Amino acid sequence: MLFEENLLTTIEDLTGTLEETLNKFYQAGIELAEAESDYSITLRQKALVEKDAGVSVTFIDKFLRGDADVAEKRKKRDIAEAKRDTLKEKINSLKLQIRVVEAQAEREWSTRQGNY
């Protein structure tokens, strides 16, 4: 009986962690969208300035990769994307852990039912 209680407590703990991670994933999605927006706006604004200055349109994208402001916005976007992707993997891992513990609990319950 104690083993079953531990399994249920483990499931509750994992479920709580999963809910927290889902909330963090949502926030990470918002952060990614904001970072992508900042990066795109900055890139476009700087591209227009360079175009007006006579820089070849085909060269502008490569040229702006070295711009400190554009590079910083791109880095923030990439970090936000990595954070979101990591949280997504954590969610998948937690769901798998919950399924494993649930299967353990089901086997334990089935074994106990057979003994009565």
Secondary structure as GFF3:
##gff-version 3
##sequence-region A 1 116
A	DSSP	alpha_helix	2	52	.	.	.	ID=ss1
A	DSSP	alpha_helix	57	65	.	.	.	ID=ss2
A	DSSP	alpha_helix	68	114	.	.	.	ID=ss3
###
